[in-house]
Structure formats: structure tokens, C-alpha cells
Amino acid sequence: MNGIGFSELTAMQQALDSMEASVKLRNQARAERRAEDAERAKRAFQEKLMLSANSKLELDGMSSGVKGAQDAVQRDQLMAMMMAGF
């Protein structure tokens, strides 16, 4: 008998099974890393979005304060002109 024996076939099958399991584990690890990276990127984007929204609110508040001050100056100038008889 010059063919491959049963024990050799069993050993080759075990080697193939082991390689297959290794490839599956590597693919699973890659998929988990990609998911973790995507989650980190999502959190970073959401944080930047929140910071941007806070900055906009702060700028809107400052703008409103400046506009209010300008309105007060105009009102005061109008009152002074009315008192002066213009």
C-alpha cells in the first residue's frame, strides 16, 4: 500500500482544522478592532459636535450682549437728542 495512511489523513485534517480556526480568530479580532475604532471615532465626533454647539451658544450669547449694548447706546443717544430739543 503506497497511499496515505489513516493516521496521516487525520493529522492533515487536524492541521487544516487548526489553520481554519486560526484564520477565523484573526478575522474576528480584526472585526472587533474595527468596531472599537468606529465607536471611538463616533464618540470623538459627538464630543466635537457638542463642543461646537456649546461654542455657538456662547457666541450667540456674546452677540446678544453686544447687540443689547449697542441698542442701549442708541437709545441713550436718542434720549439725549430729544432732551436737547433736536
C-alpha positions in Angstrom: 0.0 0.0 0.0 1.7 3.2 -1.2 -1.1 5.7 -0.4 -1.6 8.0 2.5 -2.5 6.2 5.7 -5.4 6.9 8.0 -3.2 8.5 10.7 -1.6 10.8 8.2 -5.0 11.9 6.9 -6.1 12.5 10.5 -3.0 14.6 11.2 -3.5 16.6 7.9 -7.2 17.2 8.9 -6.2 18.4 12.3 -3.7 20.7 10.8 -6.3 22.1 8.4 -8.8 22.5 11.2 -6.2 24.3 13.3 -5.4 26.7 10.4 -9.1 27.3 9.8 -9.7 28.1 13.5 -6.6 30.5 13.5 -7.9 32.3 10.4 -11.4 32.7 12.0 -9.9 34.0 15.2 -7.8 36.5 13.3 -10.8 37.7 11.3 -12.9 38.0 14.5 -10.1 40.0 16.2 -9.9 42.4 13.2 -13.7 42.8 13.1 -13.7 43.7 16.9 -10.8 46.2 16.4 -12.7 47.8 13.5 -15.8 48.0 15.7 -13.9 49.6 18.6 -12.2 52.1 16.2 -15.6 53.0 14.8 -17.0 53.5 18.3 -14.0 55.7 19.3 -14.4 57.8 16.1 -18.1 58.1 16.8 -17.5 59.3 20.4 -14.8 61.8 19.2 -17.2 63.2 16.6 -20.0 63.5 19.1 -17.7 65.3 21.5 -16.6 67.7 18.8 -20.2 68.3 17.9 -21.1 69.1 21.5 -18.1 71.5 21.8 -19.1 73.2 18.6 -22.7 73.5 19.8 -21.5 75.0 23.2 -19.2 77.4 21.3 -22.1 78.5 19.1 -24.3 79.1 22.2 -21.6 81.1 23.8 -21.0 83.2 20.7 -24.8 83.7 20.4 -24.9 84.9 24.0 -21.9 87.3 23.4 -23.5 88.6 20.2 -26.8 89.2 22.0 -24.9 91.1 24.8 -23.1 93.2 22.2 -26.4 93.9 20.4 -28.1 94.8 23.6 -25.3 97.2 24.5 -25.5 98.8 21.0 -29.3 99.2 21.4 -28.7 100.8 24.8 -26.2 103.3 23.4 -28.6 104.2 20.5 -31.4 104.6 23.0 -29.3 106.8 25.2 -28.2 108.9 22.2 -31.8 109.3 21.1 -32.9 110.4 24.6 -30.1 112.9 24.7 -31.0 114.4 21.4 -34.7 114.6 22.4 -33.8 116.3 25.7 -31.6 118.7 23.7 -34.5 119.6 21.5 -33.4 118.1 18.2 
